[in-house]
């Protein structure tokens, strides 16, 4: 498992499908945090370090997107194959029952019913997948909004601390020396 400049492993947990702008916001937030964590009093983060982190973050985002698309494609493909198998089962055994050619009518009826359940499951799985994914995306958006709020608070506090430091330094300079 490769380590990136920010110390995270390259196999970080994947976020649900967010909008492109939201994913970009996450990358910018990570870069901002990296800069904030690695700067010193005398100087900021070296451009080379920042550039390495930016490359790895963008590459991870693209890899995650490609992986998600491949996973979605495989899931839909497998579900459609199951639906097809269920329909074929219904077709073969249903036809045999209709023509009274099934060797064991009860077995043929059970197999037809099983094929029907497979088709219903496949259609249901495809139909329920979207609401579950939407629930995950909504949770991720709420978490992202909380992170944005915390980042804004941190930036405001940093700004206030800098102003307070300047005011205290000015006050120290104005104090008469004894």
C-alpha positions in Angstrom: 0.0 0.0 0.0 1.7 3.2 -1.1 1.8 6.2 1.2 1.1 9.6 -0.2 2.8 12.9 0.9 0.0 13.6 3.4 0.4 10.2 5.1 -2.8 8.7 3.9 -2.7 5.4 2.2 -3.6 5.3 -1.5 -6.5 2.9 -0.8 -8.6 5.4 1.1 -12.3 4.7 1.5 -14.4 5.8 -1.5 -17.0 8.5 -1.3 -20.3 7.9 -2.9 -21.0 9.5 -6.3 -20.9 13.2 -5.6 -21.1 16.0 -8.1 -17.8 16.9 -9.9 -17.8 20.3 -8.1 -18.1 18.6 -4.7 -15.3 16.2 -5.5 -13.1 19.1 -6.6 -14.0 20.8 -3.3 -12.8 17.8 -1.4 -9.5 17.8 -3.2 -9.1 21.5 -2.6 -9.9 21.0 1.1 -7.3 18.2 1.4 -4.7 20.4 -0.3 -5.5 23.3 1.9 -5.2 21.1 5.0 -1.9 19.8 3.7 -0.6 23.3 3.3 -1.8 24.3 6.7 -0.3 21.3 8.4 3.1 21.4 6.7 3.9 25.1 6.9 6.4 26.5 9.4 6.7 29.9 11.0 9.4 31.0 8.6 8.0 29.6 5.4 5.2 27.8 3.7 5.1 24.4 2.0 7.5 23.7 -0.8 5.9 23.9 -4.2 7.3 20.4 -5.1 5.5 18.8 -2.1 2.3 20.6 -2.9 2.6 19.6 -6.5 3.2 15.9 -5.6 0.1 15.9 -3.3 -2.0 17.6 -5.9 -1.0 15.0 -8.5 -1.8 12.1 -6.2 -5.2 13.5 -5.2 -6.3 14.1 -8.7 -5.0 10.7 -9.8 -6.9 9.1 -7.0 -10.1 10.9 -7.9 -9.8 9.8 -11.5 -9.0 6.2 -10.5 -12.0 6.2 -8.1 -14.3 7.5 -10.9 -13.1 4.8 -13.4 -13.5 2.1 -10.7 -17.0 3.2 -9.8 -18.1 3.2 -13.5 -16.6 -0.3 -14.0 -18.4 -1.5 -10.8 -21.7 -0.1 -11.9 -21.3 -1.7 -15.3 -20.6 -5.1 -13.8 -23.5 -4.9 -11.4 -26.0 -4.0 -14.1 -24.6 -6.6 -16.4 -24.9 -9.3 -13.8 -28.4 -8.3 -12.8 -29.6 -8.3 -16.4 -28.0 -11.8 -16.8 -30.0 -13.0 -13.8 -33.2 -11.5 -15.2 -32.6 -13.2 -18.5 -32.0 -16.5 -16.8 -35.2 -16.0 -14.8 -37.2 -15.2 -18.0 -35.7 -18.2 -19.8 -36.7 -20.4 -16.9 -40.2 -19.0 -16.9 -40.4 -19.4 -20.7 -39.2 -23.0 -20.8 -41.1 -24.4 -17.9 -44.2 -22.2 -18.4 -44.4 -23.4 -22.0 -44.0 -27.0 -20.8 -46.8 -26.5 -18.3 -49.1 -24.8 -20.8 -48.6 -27.6 -23.3 -49.1 -30.3 -20.6 -45.7 -31.7 -21.6 -43.9 -31.3 -18.2 -42.9 -34.7 -16.8 -43.6 -33.5 -13.2 -46.2 -30.7 -13.2 -45.5 -29.6 -9.6 -41.7 -29.4 -10.3 -42.4 -27.4 -13.4 -44.6 -25.0 -11.5 -42.0 -24.6 -8.7 -39.3 -23.9 -11.3 -41.5 -21.3 -13.1 -42.3 -19.7 -9.7 -38.5 -19.6 -8.9 -37.8 -18.0 -12.3 -40.5 -15.4 -11.5 -38.8 -14.6 -8.1 -35.4 -14.2 -9.8 -36.9 -11.8 -12.3 -38.7 -9.8 -9.5 -35.5 -9.8 -7.4 -33.5 -8.5 -10.4 -35.9 -5.7 -11.2 -36.2 -4.8 -7.6 -32.5 -4.7 -7.1 -32.1 -2.4 -10.0 -35.0 -0.2 -8.8 -33.9 0.0 -5.2 -30.3 0.7 -6.0 -30.9 4.3 -6.8 -32.6 5.4 -3.6 -29.9 3.7 -1.5 -27.2 5.4 -3.5 -29.0 8.7 -3.1 -29.1 8.2 0.7 -25.3 7.7 0.7 -24.8 10.7 -1.5 -27.0 12.9 0.8 -25.0 11.7 3.9 -21.7 12.5 2.1 -23.0 16.0 1.2 -24.0 16.7 4.8 -20.5 15.6 5.9 -18.9 17.8 3.3 -21.0 20.7 4.4 -19.9 20.1 8.0 -16.2 20.1 6.8 -16.7 23.3 4.9 -18.2 24.9 8.0 -15.4 23.8 10.2 -12.8 25.0 7.6 -14.5 28.4 7.5 -14.4 28.6 11.3 -10.7 27.6 11.4 -9.9 30.3 8.7 -11.8 32.9 10.7 -10.1 31.9 13.9 -6.7 32.1 12.2 -7.5 35.5 10.9 -8.7 36.7 14.3 -5.6 35.3 16.0 -3.3 37.1 13.5 -5.2 40.4 14.2 -5.0 39.8 17.9 -1.2 39.0 17.7 -0.6 42.3 15.8 -2.7 44.2 18.3 -0.7 42.7 21.2 2.6 43.4 19.5 1.6 47.0 18.9 0.5 47.2 22.6 3.9 45.8 23.7 5.7 48.3 21.5 3.7 51.2 22.9 4.4 50.2 26.5 7.0 52.4 28.2 10.2 50.5 29.0 11.3 50.7 32.6 
